[in-house]
Amino acid sequence: MKRASWVVFSLLFLLACGPKEKAEEVSYRLKWLYNVSAVGDLYADVYGYFAQNGLKVNVKPGGPERDALKELELGYAQFGVASADQVFRAVAKGAPIVVLAQLFRVNPLHWIYRPDKTTFERAEDLKGKTIGVTFGGNDETIMRAVLARHAIAETQVSLFSVRYDYNPFYEGRVEFWPLYLNAQAVIIGEKLDRAGEKYAFLNPDALGVRFVANSVVTTREMLEKHPGTVKRFLAALRQGWQDALDPHNEEKAVQVLLQMDRETPAAVVRRQLAATRTLMLPAPGAAFGKIDRDAWKQTAEIMAAQQLIPAQLNVETVLMTDLKN
């Protein structure tokens, strides 16, 4: 009896310690450097959500010289992050890109202004103002859409070419300055607070212009040939984002960011994380990553009106809304 028990125990031990199935390796190229806009991606990696789904994911930082969409086309990455305008431009050129999930519910791109010096209650108040835009950037596209939507001629405003120097705004030469609400806005807001100045933000969404920001993308080939991998990746990613944005996990999320970005102070990271929650958390009962069809259609309409993409581009073929979104 003892011998039989020992044999059974030995077999169970060997099964438990035997060779395990090797995790599938994939690469995930972010849109920008590691920062708060990637907290859920990093959280899913650091806390083992990808591993739990049988994946070994190389979460690679993005940047101006790293094009996630190009890497997808060349096969250097299987998943990536891109904004809607990048997706539409690529698809218009024939790239087989599809959207799996939408990260931002509200575009983080806003314009900061001083309410005690610049009157702004409605879109018409933009008339006669100097507005900063990055010519060629999506902030220019968004602001032109705001002006067009409210029948404000571009001759009725002054568009100022934005660079990395914020002095034109600090000095009052530019009344509205573009920035990301969950990134630069926190830092600039602190400077204005220290100077005793009031500030507020122009939100294009509030003016009826919805322009989709970062989303998770892949290629049509990846979706068709490896649907299981795509589903497991998305499941891990959604859970990572949901938990990273949960206030109960704030300290864990902050520590993940501080490990990846050692230049940003912890106090700033906490404020950036709080701002990110307001931009990303879905409506109660909705799954994280839900694709907002109407916002994508409006983004396409805005770009087509400005002749940035063909008017006949079929938005529905780009959006994978049936993947439990």
N, C-alpha and C positions, 0 to 999 in steps of 0.2 A: 504493500500500500504506500509506504514511504517512497519507494523507488518510482512508482507511477506518479505520485504527486510531484516529485522532483522533475520528472520528464515533462509533465505539463507546464510546470513553472518555467523550465528552461525554454520550452517552445514559445511561451508567451513573452518571455524576456527578449528572445531573439527577434520575434515579430515587432516588438516595440522599439528595439534598437537597430533594426535592420535598415537598409537603404531607403530613404524617403524620396518621394518624387521631387525632382529638381524644379525649383521655381522658374517660371517662364520670364525671361528678361525682355523688357521693353524700355524705350527711351521716351521721355516726356519733356519737351522743350517749352519753357515758360516764355512769356512775352517780354519780361524785363528782368532786372537783377532781383535777387532775393529781397523781398520787402513785404509789407503787410498785405498787399494784394495777392500774395501767394501763400498766405498763412495756412490755409486749408490743405493745399498741395503738400507743403512741408510737414504738416501735422500728420497727414495720412502716411507719410513715409517714416517719420521718426517714431511714431507710436504703433507701427506694424500693421496698419490697415491693408496695405498692398500685400504684405507677406501672408496675412491671414486669407487672402484671396488667391494665393498661389502665384503671386507676381513679385518679381524683383525689378523695381522701377528706378531708373536713373533719372532723377529730377534735375534737369539742367537749367541753369539761369539763362535768361534771354538778354537782349540788349540791342543797340542800334546795328551791330554787325552780325547779329544772329537772327536769321529769318526762320521762324518756326514753320511757316507754310512751305518754304523752299525745302527745308529739311524733310518734311513729310513727303513731298514729291520725289525727292531723291532717295528716300528710304533710310535716311540717317536717324529719323525719329518716327515713332508709331503714333504718338499723340502730341498735341501742342496747344498753346493758348494764343488766341488772336482776337482782335476786335472785329466788329461786324464790317466796318469799312475795308479792312484788310481782306476779309473773307470774300466780300463781293468783288473787289478788284481782282483777286486771284481767280475766282470762278469765271469772271467775265473774260479772262484770258485762257480759259480752258482747263484750269487746275481742278482735279477731282476731289475737292475738299467738301466735307460735310460737317455739320455742327451737331455735337452730341449733348451739350449742356450749356446753359447760360449762367455765368458766374454772378455778374452784377445785375440786380433788379433795377437799380437806378444808376445811370452813368455818373461816375465820380467827378467828371469834369464840370466844374462850376466857375463862376467869376466872382472874385472878392471885390468889395467896394466899401467906402466909408459912408454910412447912412446919415451922419451928421453934416457931411459935406456934399454928398451926392444924393439928390432926391430920386428914389426909385420905388414905385408902388405898382406899376404896370409897365408892359412892354413899350408903350408910347413914350415913357420917360427916358428911353434910350436916345431919343432924338437930340441932336446937338452934343452928344457925349463922345468922349474918346475911349475906344474899346480896344483892348489888347487882343491880338490873335497871332497864332503861329501860321504864317502863310504857307500853305501846303499841308498843314496839319488838320486833324479832324476837329479841332476847336474852331478853325476858320469855317469849316463846313457847317458845324452846328450853329455858329453865330449868324451866318448868312441865312440859314434856315429859319432862325428866330425872326430875323428882319423881314424875310419874305412872308412868313406866316402872318405877321402883324402889319403888312403893307407899309413897311418903313423902307424908303428908298436908301440905297447905300450912300447917296449924296447927303443924306440927312444925319449921318454919323461920320466919325473919323476912325478908321481902322488903323491901329498902331502895330507895327511889326515887333513881336515879342522875341526877346532873347533870354539868356539865363540871368541877366542883370535885372533885379527887381527895383532898382532905383527910380525908374520913371513912375512906378506906382507909389513908392514911398514918398516921392517928392510931389505927388499930386498932379503930374503931367498926364497920367493915364488914369481914368476914373474906374474902369473895370479891368481886372487882370485875371487871365485864365490860370487855373491850378486844379490839382486833384484834391477833393475834399478830405480824403483819408490819407493824404501824404503831405504835400507842401502847405496845405491850409493850416495844419496843426502847428507847424514851425513858424509860419508868418503870423498866424493868429497870436502866438505867444509874444512875438516881438511887438505887435501892436498893443497887446495887453500891457506890456511893460512900459510902453510909451503913453499909456492912458488913452489910447484911441479906440473908438468903437468901430466894429466891422460887421458886415453881413455878406450873404452870398446870393448871387443870381443863379437859380436852378433852372436850366432849360426845360426840364420835365414839367415844372410848374407853369411854364409858358406854352405848353402844348407840343414841345419838340422832344420826342423820345428817340434817342440815338443809341443803339446797343453798344456796350463796351465789351470787356473780355468774355470769351466763351471758350469751351473745350472743343477741339476739332480733331479730326482724323481724316484718312483718305477713304474713298468709297471702296477701294480694294480691301483695305484692312477690315472694314465693316462686313463685307461680303464673305471674305475668306476666313476671318477669325472672329466671328460674332461672340463666341464664348469669352475670348480675351477682352473684347470691348465691354461686355456686360460686367465682368469681374472688375475691370479697371474703374468703370463708372461707379459701381457699388462702393468700392473702397474710397474713391474720391469724394463722393457725396457724403459718406459717413464722416470722413476726415474734416470736411468743411463744416458740416452740421455741428460736430463736437468742438472744433476750433473756435467757432463763433458763440458757443454756449458760455454765458457769463460764469458758470460754475467752473469752467476749465480755463478761465482767463490766464491764471499764472502759468499753466502748462503751455498755453499758446504763446505767451510773452517770452518764455524761456526758449522756445523753438526759434522765434524770430531773433532773439539776442545771440543765439549760437551762430546764425547765418549772417547777421548784420551787426557787427561789433561797433559800428560808427554811430548808430542812432541810440541816444540815451533811453533807458528803460521807461522813464516817465513819458517820453514822446511816443514810444511804441504803444503804451497803454492807451493813450488818447487816440492814436491812429487806429488801434483795434476797435475801440468804441465807435469811431466814425464808420469803420468798415461794416460793422454789424448793421447799421441803419441803411446801408447801401445794398447789402447782400441778402439779408434774411428774407425769405419768402413770406407771403401772407400765411396766417395761421391755417394749418391743414394742408398746405402745399409742400411738395417735395423740393428740397434744395436742387437747384440746377434747372428748374422748369423753364422751358423755352417760351418766350413771350412772342407769339406769332405776329401780333399787331405791331409791336415795337420793331420787329425785324422788317415788316412790310413798309413801315414808315421810314426806316433808315434807308431802304432801297429807293423809295420814292424821293427822298431828299437828295440822294446821290445822283439819281437819274435826272432830276430837275436841274442839277448843277453840272450835268453832262460829265459826271465822273465815272458812270457805268452805263451800259445800254439800258434803255427803258424796258426792253422785253425780257430782261433777266428773270427767270422763274424762281422766286424765293422758296417756294414749297419744296423744290427738289434739293435744296441745300440743308433744310432743317429736318433732323431726325427726331421728330416729336413723338414717335411711337415707342421710344426706348424707355418706357416707364417714367416719362417726364410728367 
